């Protein structure tokens, strides 16, 4: 006669290591903005180097940048540089200020507030300029 045995409990599915904490998203966004800025600088150096080879080709390249899509990308670049700079200051304070780790969450919300205010004003002005040149 067989004795019924208990079935093994279902394995508990663990969530990923990342829980969605604001500090984690700050870290991810800092890396993404850094890579975006690097990509812009790489393209900028390449297109500026063309002027030494062929000034006419350089003028053609610059003309291709004068369209609304590139204008929107420039606004995105401003957002990347601004966030990366503000978050970089926060990271420096966390690393080198003795009370930095204690106040890192408050500093994160402070830089995000500053980012929204400064970028909001900059985006409005840049969009005005973009609309004027269309």
N, C-alpha and C positions, 0 to 999 in steps of 0.2 A: 504494500500500500504506500502510495506516495503522500508526502506531507506537503501541503501548499507552502510555498516560501514567499516572503515579501519580495515585491519587485523593487529593483533599484530606483532610487529617486531620479527624476529627470535632471540632467546636468544643468546647473545654473549657468546661464549665458552671461558672461561678464561683458560689461560695457567696455568700450575702448578706454585707453589710458586717459584720453582727453575728455574732460567732463563739461567743457563749455564755460569754464571760469573766465571772468573778464581778463585776468592776467594772462591766460593762455591765448586768448584772442588778440591781446595786445602784442604778444610775442610773435604770433603768426603774421599779423598785419605789419609789424616792424620788418620782418623778413621779406614779405611781398613788396612793400614800398621800397626797400633797399634794392631788391632785384630790378624793380621797375626803373628806379633812378639810374642804376648801372646800365640798363639797356638803353635808356635815353642818352646817357653820356657816350656810350659806344657808338650809337648812330650819329650823334653830333660830331664826334671826332672824325668819323669816316666822311661825312658829307663836307665838313670843313677842310679836310685834307684834299678834296677834289679841286679846290681853288688853285692849288699849286700845280696841278696837272693840266686842268683845262678850265679857265675862268668862265667860258660860255656854258659848259656842262654844269658848273656850280650854279649859275644863274637859273638854268632849267630846273635843277633840283629844288632850289629855293622857291621857285614858282609853283612846284607841285605841292608845297607845304601850305599854300594860301587857299585852303578850302575849309569848309565848316567842320568836317570830320577831324582834321588836324587841330582846329581850334578847340574842339571838345577834348581832344587828347591833351592839349596844353593845359586845360583846366584840370584834367586828371593828374597831370604832372605837378601842378601847384598843390593839389591835395596830397599827393605822395610826399613831396618835399616838406610840406608843412607838418604833416603827421609824423614823419620820420624825425624831423628836427625836434619837435616837442617831446616825443616819446624818448628820443635820445637824451634830452636833458633830464627827463624823469629817471632813466636808467643810470645816468651818471650820479644823480642824487641818491638813488637806492644803493649804489655801489660805494660811494665815497663819503656820504653823510652818515654819521653814527645812528641817527634816528630814521634814516631812509627806509629800511625794511619795515619799520613800524607804521610809517605813513604811506607806503607804496600804493595802497588802494585809493586813498584820498587823492594822492598825486595823479593817479590814473584818471579819476573822474574830473580833476581840475584840468588836465591837459586835453581831455575830450571836450570839455566845455569851451576851453580856449580855441580848440580846433574848429568847433562848430561856429563860433562867433567870427573868428578871423576868416575861415574859409567861406562862410556865408557871404560876408562882405566882398571878398575877393571874387567869388564866383559870380555875384551879381554884376560887378564891374566888368569882368572878363566877358560875360555873356552880352553885356551892352556893346562892348567893342566888337564882338563877333557879329552881332546883328547889324551894326553900322557898316561893316565891311563886306556884307553879303551883297 
